[in-house]
Amino acid sequence: MTGAMSRDELLAALPDLSEAALDDLIRAGVVQPVQSGSGPLFRPVDHARLQLAMDLQDAYALDEDGLALVLSLIDQVNGLRGDMQAMLGAVAAEAPETRARMRQVIRQTRITIRHG
């Protein structure tokens, strides 16, 4: 696995992360290391996710469950962004008449929230 780190390498790369905190974050589902014959391996995305978790924890004093919830919401937003990009690509591939009809439907159904 390219760029994967052992537990010791990960802890060395994140000196503010203790072994106990890493175990708590794994239990909370913040990261899910890949199991190998030599032990758990952490991907670059796990490293980035743990750094983000530590930043959130410092900024907002979140516990492990709170971090898991916030990161889950971030994952959902990123998934929705990907879905939206795919939809926009599909719409762009449609004929101009279809795109115009879709714009009209969107204008008619869109709800706009205004702050008073």
C-alpha positions as CSV (number, residue, x, y, z in Angstrom):
1,M,0.0,0.0,0.0
2,T,1.6,3.2,-1.2
3,G,2.3,5.8,1.5
4,A,1.0,3.6,4.3
5,M,2.5,4.1,7.7
6,S,2.8,1.8,10.7
7,R,1.3,2.8,14.0
8,D,4.8,4.0,15.2
9,E,5.4,6.0,12.1
10,L,2.0,7.6,12.4
11,L,2.6,8.5,16.0
12,A,6.0,10.0,15.1
13,A,4.4,12.0,12.3
14,L,1.8,13.3,14.7
15,P,3.8,14.1,17.9
16,D,0.8,15.7,19.7
17,L,-1.2,12.4,19.3
18,S,-0.8,10.0,22.2
19,E,-1.2,6.2,21.8
20,A,-4.2,6.3,24.1
21,A,-5.8,9.1,22.0
22,L,-5.1,7.2,18.8
23,D,-6.8,4.1,20.3
24,D,-9.8,6.2,21.4
25,L,-10.1,7.7,17.9
26,I,-9.9,4.3,16.3
27,R,-12.6,3.0,18.6
28,A,-14.8,6.0,17.8
29,G,-14.4,5.3,14.1
30,V,-12.6,8.4,13.2
31,V,-10.0,6.3,11.3
32,Q,-10.1,2.7,10.3
33,P,-6.5,1.4,9.8
34,V,-6.0,-1.4,7.3
35,Q,-5.0,-4.6,9.0
36,S,-1.8,-6.3,7.6
37,G,0.4,-9.2,8.7
38,S,2.7,-6.7,10.4
39,G,-0.1,-4.9,12.2
40,P,-2.3,-1.9,11.4
41,L,-1.4,0.4,8.6
42,F,-2.5,3.9,8.2
43,R,-3.1,5.5,4.8
44,P,-2.3,9.1,4.0
45,V,-6.0,9.9,4.3
46,D,-5.9,8.5,7.9
47,H,-3.0,10.8,8.7
48,A,-4.9,13.9,7.3
49,R,-8.1,12.8,9.1
50,L,-6.3,12.5,12.4
51,Q,-4.7,15.9,11.9
52,L,-8.1,17.4,11.2
53,A,-9.5,15.6,14.2
54,M,-6.8,17.0,16.5
55,D,-7.4,20.5,15.1
56,L,-11.1,20.2,15.7
57,Q,-10.5,18.9,19.2
58,D,-8.2,21.8,20.0
59,A,-10.5,24.4,18.5
60,Y,-13.9,23.1,19.8
61,A,-13.0,20.8,22.8
62,L,-14.8,17.9,21.2
63,D,-14.6,14.4,22.6
64,E,-14.1,11.3,20.5
65,D,-17.8,10.8,19.8
66,G,-18.2,14.5,18.9
67,L,-15.2,14.3,16.5
68,A,-16.7,11.2,14.9
69,L,-20.0,13.0,14.4
70,V,-18.4,16.1,12.9
71,L,-16.1,14.0,10.6
72,S,-19.2,12.0,9.5
73,L,-20.9,15.2,8.6
74,I,-17.8,16.4,6.7
75,D,-17.8,13.0,4.8
76,Q,-21.5,13.4,3.9
77,V,-20.9,17.0,2.6
78,N,-18.0,15.7,0.5
79,G,-20.1,12.9,-0.8
80,L,-22.9,15.3,-1.7
81,R,-20.4,17.5,-3.5
82,G,-19.3,14.6,-5.6
83,D,-22.9,13.7,-6.4
84,M,-23.6,17.3,-7.4
85,Q,-20.5,17.4,-9.7
86,A,-21.7,14.2,-11.4
87,M,-25.2,15.6,-11.8
88,L,-23.9,18.9,-13.3
89,G,-21.7,16.9,-15.7
90,A,-24.7,14.8,-16.7
91,V,-26.9,17.9,-17.2
92,A,-24.1,19.6,-19.2
93,A,-24.1,16.7,-21.6
94,E,-27.9,17.1,-22.4
95,A,-29.3,18.9,-25.3
96,P,-29.8,22.7,-24.9
97,E,-33.6,22.3,-24.8
98,T,-33.4,19.8,-22.0
99,R,-31.0,22.0,-20.0
100,A,-33.4,25.0,-20.5
101,R,-36.4,22.9,-19.3
102,M,-34.4,21.7,-16.3
103,R,-33.5,25.3,-15.4
104,Q,-37.1,26.3,-15.6
105,V,-38.1,23.4,-13.2
106,I,-35.4,24.3,-10.8
107,R,-36.5,27.9,-10.7
108,Q,-40.1,26.9,-10.0
109,T,-39.3,24.4,-7.2
110,R,-36.3,26.1,-5.5
111,I,-37.0,27.4,-2.0
112,T,-35.1,30.5,-1.1
113,I,-34.6,31.3,2.6
114,R,-34.1,34.9,3.3
115,H,-32.7,36.2,6.6
116,G,-34.9,39.0,7.8
